[in-house]
Amino acid sequence: MKIALISGASGLVGKEVLHQLFKNSAYDYVLSIGRRKLAIKQQKLVQIEGDMTKLGSWKWEDKITSQSLGGAYNALVESLNEGKAEIHAFSSLGTTIKQAGSKEKFYAVDHELVIGFANWAKKLGASKFLYVSSSGADMNSSIYYSKVKGEVERDLKIIGFDYVAIFRPSLLMGNRSEFRLGESAAQILMKPLIWLKLFKNVRPIYDYQVAKALVRTALAKQSTSSEIISSGEMQDLSE
């Protein structure tokens, strides 16, 4: 049995990752982990919701079986408990300082929740972790957003997964649920780079391209290492 775990499924990239996981026959189940349920129903999808800051103490078996009709998820729980499943974890969880309201609240989401999810996924038996970071991620950066992303990348590498893939997309294109003036202006200015196919690592990248790259990488890579995947490489992987 092959199982995908995902956090951040309600976001721009997360929604597309879900779509890719649903249509890929390699995955038997997709477990979405979040603070609330998504308004989605799909045969593979199992949603587990709760306080993400307390994820490590969740009684996840009860959360899954309570949704099961006639024991439909018994095999899933058994596979997870007995280590019989191959598990890939995906995280596109993140916010902005403006949305969060402060640097402290931003850190609580972008670092603490991501690392908390990663530790939980590792304990559950995940062998691979695929994380959507940022093109400017650098733990030594003077820009707080980039610094935190860099710290997350560093901390993911020491958890002990067989494989960690860090995706650094450039400016993301897609239909966000909230309006971001700065990003919208940048998209308008930089969109000609997509049409002209110039500066692959700098030009904007679509949400579905990032999602395709994540899922294809998870299924293709067998190495025991970590690697950084650039925006240009994601575009190649999504073709």
N, C-alpha and C positions, 0 to 999 in steps of 0.2 A: 504493500500500500504506500502510495506517495501522497504526502500531505503538505499543503502550503499554509503557513501562518502569515497574517498580514496585519500591520498596524498603520493607521493613517489612511484607511480605505475610503474615507469621505472626502479626501483632498483631491487636488487637481490630478496629480500623477496616480494616487492610490486608486481612484475610480477606474483608470485605464489599466492598472495592474490587475485589478479584479476581473475586468473584461478579458484580458489575455489569459488569466488562469482558468476562467470558466470555459473558454473555448479550446483550451489545450487538453487533449485526452490523457496526457501523462499524469495529471493530478486527479486523484480520486475525491479528495475533499479540500475545501478552502475554508480555513478558520479565520474569521475577522475578529480581531481583538480591539475593543474600544470602550469609551465611556457611555456610548449609547448605540442602539441598533440602527442599522441603515434601513432605508425604505426600499429594500431590495429582497426579492425572493428568487432563489435559483437552486437547482437540484443539488449542486455540490456545496453550497454555502451553509456554514454553520456559524452563527454569530454568538459571541460571548461578550457580554457587556458588564461594566462595573467601574469602580474607582480605580483608575490605572495606577495611582500611587501605591495601591495595596495589591498589585497584581501578584506578587510573590506569595500571598496568603489566600488567593482565590481558591475556592473548591470547584475547580474547573470541570471536574467529572460531573458534579451535580448540575452545573450550569448547562452542560451538554445533554445529559440524559433527561433533564426536565423538559427538553424540547422534542424528545423522541416519542414517536407514536409506535407502540408495540415493540419497543426495543430496537428501533431502526438504527440507532447510533451505538449499539453495544459493541459492534466489531471495531468501530472507530476508537472508542474509549479503551478497549482491550489492546489494540495495536499501540496506542500511545503509552499506556501503562506498562506494557511488556517490552517496549523498545523494538517492536516489529516493523515500524513504519520508517520510511525515509522522509525526513522533514526538512523543508526549506523555509526560512523565515525572510520576510520582506518588510522593510520599514520605509515609508515615505512620510512619516510623522514629522510635523514641524509647524511653526508659526512665524510671526514676525514680532519684533519688539513693540511696534505700534499696536498690533492686534492683542498681544499679551498684556500690555499696559505698563510693563517695566522690564528692566534687564533681568531682575530676579525671577519674574514669572516666565519670561522667555526661556531662561536657563532651565527652569523646572520642566518645561515641555520639551525643548529641543535637545537637552542633554539627559536629564534625569529619567524622563519617560522612555526615551529611546534606549538608553542603557538598561533600564528596568525591564523593558520588553525583551531585549537581547539576552539578559541573564535568565529570564523565565523560559525563553525559547531554548536556550542551551540546556537548562535543567530538564526540559521536556524531551530533549533528544535531538534537537536540530543540528544538522551537520554543516549547513551553509547559511550565511547571513548576507543579505543584499540590501544596501542602504543608499538612499538618495540623499546626497550631501549637497554641496554647492561648488561652483567653479572656483570661488575664491577661498575655499576652506584652507585655513592655516592657523595652527594653534599659537603661533607667534605673531599673528596679525594684530595691528593696532585697531582694526575694525571689529567691534565686539561680536557681531553676527558671524563673521568669518572665523574668528578665534574659537567660538563655541563649536562651530561645525568641525573645526580641526581637532578639538579636544574629543569630540564624539568619535571621530575616525580613529584617533589614538586608542581610546578606551575599548572600542569594539575589537581591536586586534589582539587584546590581551585576555579576552574572555575564554578563548580556547576552541573556537569553531574550526572545523577542518578547512573551511574556505570562507573568506570574507571578501566581498566585492563592494567597492565604494564608487558610486556613480556621481560624477561632478558635471551636471548639466549646465549649460549657459542659460541665458534668459529663456524662461519657459513660456511657450505659446499654448493657449487652450482657453476653455470657457470656465473661468473662475466663478465661484459662487459670490465672491465679494469683489468690489471694484478697488483697484490699486492704481492711483493716478500716475505715479512714477513709472510703473511697469507698462501701463498702457501707452504712455508717451514713448518709452523706449522701444516697444514693439513696433509702433508706427515708423519710427526712425530707422530701425534695423531690419525690418521685413524685406527690403530690397536685397539684402545679403542672401536671403533664402532663395529668392527668385533667380538671382545671378549665380547662386551656388559658390559664393566666395567665403573665405575665412571660416572653414568648417568648425573649428573649436570655439569661435567667437560668436558666430551668427546664432540667432534664436533656434531653439529646438522644440518640437511639438511634444505635448504630454504623451501621446500614444507611441512616439518613437522611443522615449525613455522607458515606458512600460514594456514594449517589445524587447528592448535590450536587456532589461532585468530578467524577464522570464527565460529568454533564450540563453542567457549566460548561466542561469541557475541549472538549466537542463544539460548544458554542454560541458561545463567545467568539472573536471575530476581531480584537479590538483589540490594539494594541501598547502595553501598559501593565502596571501591576501594580495589584492591588486586594486589599482585605481583605474577607472575607465572614464576617459575624457568624453566631452560632448561630441566631438568628431567621431570617436569610436562607436558611440551609441547610435549615431546616424547610420554608420556602416552596418551595425548589427541589426538595425530595424528594416533594412532594405529587403 
